[in-house]
């Protein structure tokens, strides 16, 4: 999940790609807390009001480092098999689409549990819920290389994704409650950087290990990396000081709000956009490795794993997109992002490797530009219940990854790369049409920009 972030008018910082189901903490220390030096920290705070850990304090540094390692542990595991899908398919004698189920089932598990994890965290506390999730995911990740059969492997990946949902569902809410709001954006940037690093590290570690010793060794290497990161998180993260348990009626109220958002045509258009674009994006990265490993390229797994460095173009493009909305408006910039995706994919139809890689950079940059606009726009349209609106966006986003990321393999293995690329171009075009119809042209400066984007993590 590249994860985007923006500021709510209240001053609190949120990360796009994260559900925001938690209620704002009431003044005073929360669950399981004791009065201490953190009380009253920050500008304008009174001695009896929890204002969050100030920048530079030991607890602040521990929160930043701990969540950065949590991001590594989460997203290294989520996409741990993507860089070695051709090796896995050959070893287990399954098709490309079947091999991609190891990604799809992990992301669908995450998609289905971000809401339950958020509700659970509202009851038992952010830190405890994150500890449960990351510990369970680590154990399951270490079992993945031992899977005796393909069905068992798929079951473990589904459970692993469900456990991993506990981190992205909760991390930013925890930051909002524990860090002084003047420094919350900077703090969340460290977490986002960790998710970016984790997503890349998992793939870059898996590629060489898979080439030398097979996909099981690749999965083990990623799991060991994630386990080390999880242990550091557990040792560093301080207990919550600003948490307040949710009111008893919070769950029913959240469900009512979710239902209302699902009937809003402008929000529904953004959810469809998230489903289509993320699905097409994951399909391209799932199956491009199969194309590059075959003739006429015959690239080794280590070289193929390097294509994921193209994700870094998303960091740049999402920042540019945030600024361009102030001149041209969200509608125009989002449609331009889908156009860039289509242009980049068209370049991959050639047999020249350098043009394929350049096209991948354009495609990736266009995706993250469009995603940053869509995720930020969701919070602007939903004037109430922004947390629930973002949760539905995330649900559509990861379901697209799961469903279309797998279905693209059926197109690829039946009709080849050209057919898959044209299919994803059609998805981008459909998104542009939906955007044009559902969102009337508006003044370029209308509303706030979607915010800066510190990184990506897919």
N, C-alpha and C positions, 0 to 999 in steps of 0.2 A: 502495500500500500503505500506510493509517494504520498506524503502526508502534508497537507497544506494547513496553514494557520492564519488566523485573522483576529482582529480585536472586536469584541462586542462593544456597543456604545457605553456600557457600564464601566469599561476599563478592564474587564477580565479577559484573559487570553484563552483562545480555544484553538484546537488543531483540527483542520478539516481532515476527513477520513477517520474521525474519532466520534463516537456517540457522545453526546453531552447530556446524559440523563440525570446527573446528580443535581440535587437542589443546592442552592447557595448556602454556605455554612452560616449558622447563626453566630452572633458575637459570642466570644468566649471560647475556651478550649473545648474540644469535642471528646469523642469516645476514647476512653483509655488514656487520658492526658493528665498531666500535672502542671501546675503553674511553674513557670520558669522564665529564663531570660528572654525567650522568644516572645513573650507577651509584651504587647506594646511596641514591638519592633517596627521600624519604618516611619516615614514622615507622617506627622499629624496624628499618630496613634495615641490612644489614651492607655494608662497602665493596665486597665482591666479588659481590654479588647485585643483579641488575637489579630495581628496585622500581617502575619507571615514572617518567615525567616528573611532577614535582609541580605542583600548581596554581600559576599565576602565572609559571611559567618560560616562556621564549621558545618552546621546542619545544611546550609544552602549548598555548599560544595559537595556534601555527601549525597544530597538529593540529585544534583546534576549528574554526578558521576554514576550513581546507582541506576538512574533511569536510562542513561546512555547505554550502560551494559545490558539493561533489560531490553532495549531496542535491538541490540546485537543478538541476544539470545532468541528473541521472538522471530525476527525476519530472516535470520540465517536458517532457522529450521523450517519456516513456512515454505520456502522455495528451494529446499536443499537438493531436490532431485532434478530441478529444471536443467541444470548444466550438463547432466549425464543421462538425459532421456534416451538418446540413441543407444548408449551402452546398456542401459537397463532393459530396453526393448529387446535387444539382441540376446541378452543373457537369459531373460525369462520367456523368450519366444512369444512376445505379444506385439500387437500393432502399435503404431505411433499414437493413435488416439487412446488406446488402452494404457500405454505408458503415461500419457498426460493425465490420466485419472489420479496419479499420485500427487499431482498439483491441485487438480480440481476438487478432490475430496478434502484436502487440507483447507483450501480456501472456503469451501462451502461449510465446513465445520466451524471456521472462524465466523463466517457471516451469520450462521444460525445462533451463535452464542454471544455476540457482542451485547445484545439487549439483556439476556439473562445475567451475564456477568455484571452489567451496569446496575441492574436491580439488586443483585446480591451485594455489591459493594456499597450500595446505599444503606444496607442493613448491617453488615458486619464490619465495614471499614475498608478503605482503599488498600492500605498496606497488606492487611490479612488476605484480601481477595487476590491481589497481585502475587503474593507469595504462594498461595494455593495453585494459581494458574501456571506460574512459571516452573514450579516444582513438578507438577504433573506432566507438563510438556517435556521437561528434561528427561524424566524417566521413560516416557513413551518414545522420545527421540532415540534414546540408547537402545530401545528394543527394535527399532525399525531395521537396522542391518541384520538382525537375527531372524527376520520373518521367513518362515519355511516355505511359503507359497505366495503367489501374487494376491489372492484374495485376502490373506492375513495382512500383507503389506498395505493394501488399500484400507483395511479396517484400522490399522494402527495410524495411518496418515489422517484418517477422519477424526479419530480421537485426539491426535496431536493438534490438529487445527482447532478443535473445540476447546482444548486447554489453552492454546495460545491466544484465544479471543479475550482472555482476562487481562492482557497487558494493554493493547490499543484501546480497549473499552474504558479503561480506568486511569491511565497514566496522566492525561492532561487534567482531568478533574482533580487528581491528587496534587498536581502542581498548583492549580488555582487556589487550593485550600491551604497549602503549606508555604508558598513563596510570596513575599510581599508583591503586591500587584504592580508596583513600579518596575519590577525586574522579572515578571512572569514571562514576558515574550522572550527574553534572553534565555531564561531557564528552559522553556519549551524548545527553543532552538537546539539546545544540547541533546534533548531527547530525540528530536527529529534527525539530527546528525547521526545519532546512534542507530536509528532505524535504517537510514541510508547506508551506513557502514555495514550493518548487519546483512542487509539484502545483497550487497555486493560481495561481502566476505564469504557468505555461504556459497555463492556460485563460483567465486574465484578459488576457494579451497577445494570444492568438489571436483572441478574440472581436472586438474593435475592428478589428484588422488584416484579419480575414476579411470583416467587413462593408464595409470601404472598398475592399479590393483583391482579395478572393477567398481561397480556402483555401490556395493556394500561397504567397501573401504571409504568411498566418498561420503556416504551417509554417516558412517562412524566418525570421520574427520570433522564433519559439520556438527555432529552431536557433541563431540568432545569440546569443540570451540564454544558451542552454545552452553554446555554445562559449566565451563569455566566462567563464562560471562554471567550466568545465572547465580553462581556462588558468590561472585563479587557483588552482584545486586543485593542478594540476601544479607551480606555482611555490611553493606554500606547504607542501605535505605533506612532513614530514621523513622521512628514510629510517628503516627499522625498526631498533630496538635490541633488542627482546625476542623476535624471531621465532626459532623453532627448527623446522627442517624435520621433517615427520611421519615416523614410522617406516615402513618398507617394507610392513608388514602392515596398515597403517591402513585402506587401501581395502577389503580383504576383510572386515575386522572391522566396518567401517561398514555394508557391505552386509548382513551377518548381522544387525546390530542393526536396520536398516531393515525387514528381513523380519519380525523379531519384533514390532516396533511395528505393522506392517500387520495382524497377526493378533490384536492386543489389541482386544477389542470396545469398551472404553471410549474408547480412542484413536481407533478407527475411527469411532465416533459423532461425535467432535469434528472429524474430517477431513470427514465428510459435512456437518456443520454449516458448516464453512468454505466448502465448495463451494457449498452452497445459498444461504447468506446473501450471500456476495460476488457470486455470479452474479446474484442478484436485485437487489442494490444497484447494480451496474454497469449492468444492464438499465434500471433506472429513470432513471439519469443519462444513459445513451446516448440514450434516446428521448423524455424529457421535453422536450428542446429542440425536437424535431420537433412535438410537440403545441403548445408555446407559440409557435412560429413561424407556425402556421396559425390559421385562424379558431376561435374569435372573438377570440383574443388578439393575433395578428400582431405579436409582439415582435421587435425587431431583434436581430441577433447579439450586439451589445454588451450589451444588457439580459439576454439569455439567459445570457451568460457569468457574470453576477453570481450566478446561482443556486448556483454552486459555493462561494460564501462560506458556504453552509449547512454545509460541512465543518467549520467552526470549532465548531459545536455538538458535534461528536464529541469534541473535546478536553475539553470540560466534562463530557459524559456519561460518558466513559471514566474520568475521575478520580472521579466520583461512584460509578460502578459498583465501582471498586476498594475504596472505603470501605464501601459497602453490603454487600459480601460478608462482612464481619466481623460484621454483625448478622443477615443473612438467609441467607447461604450462596451459593455459586456457582450451584447449580442454580436457585434461586429468581430470582436476579438475571439470569441468562442468559435464562430464560423470560420475565421481565418485559421485557427488551430486545426480544425478538421480538414481544411484545405491543405495545410502543410502535411498532415498525416497522409492524405491521399497522394500528394506529390512524392513524398518519400517512398511510399510503397511502390509507386509506379517505377521508381528508379531501381527497385530490387528485382525487376523482371529481366534485367540484363544478365549476361554471363560474366561481366567484368566485376571482380571482387571489390575493387575500390569504389565503384559506383554503388554496389550493394551496401557497403558500409556507410557511405555518405548518405544514401537514402534512409538507412536505419537511424542515423543521427537526426535527420529531418523528421522522420516519423515519430521518434521518441519525443523530440522537442515539441512537436505539434500536439501530441497526446497530453503531455503534462501542462501545456498552456491551456488547452481546453478543459482539462480536469480541474485546474486551479480556479478557473472562472466558474465552472458549474458548482463546485463545492462551496465556494464563497457566496455565490448567488442564492443558494439554498437558504442560508442563514438570513439573507436580506429579505427574501420573499416571505419567509415565515416570521411574521412580526411577533408571534407568540409560540411557545413550545419549540424553540430553536434546537434544543437538544434532541427532541424526537424527530424533527425534520432531518437533522444530520444523520441520525441513526438509520432512517429509511434510505437515505442516500448511500450510506455504507452497505446496507443490506443489498441494494440493487447492484452496487459496485462489485462486491465480492461474489454475488450470484452470477454476474456477467462473466467474471473470471472463471468460475466453476463450469458454467454451462457452455458458453461459447468457446472458452479455452479448450474444452474437450471436443465440442462439435467441429471446430476447425480442423481437427485431425481427420475426421471422416472425409472432409473435402480434400485435404492434402493427400491422403493415401489413395483416394479414388480418382482424383483429377489432377493432382500435382500442385506445385507452388503457384503457378500463374492463376489457377482457379481460386486458391486461398487468398492471394493478394487482392484479386478483384472482388472477392467476397467482403474482405475487410474494408476496401475502398467504398463498397456499397453501404456498409454500416456507417462509415464516416459521413457519406453523403446523406443518408437517412437522418443522421443526427443533425446535420446542418439544416435540412428541410424542417424538421421538428422545431428547431430553435427559431427559425424564421417565422413559423406559423404561431407558435405558442408565446413568443416574446416580441411584442411590437417594438419597433425602433424607438429608442429613447435618446435623450440628450447625453452626450459623451460623459459629462461630469455628474450625471445623476447618481446619487448614492455613493457609498464608500467603495473604494477599491477592495478587491478580495483579499488584499493583504500580501505581505511578502511570504515567500516560500523558502524555508530553510533547507529543504532537502526532499528526497524521495525515498521510498522504500517499497519496492515491489519484489 
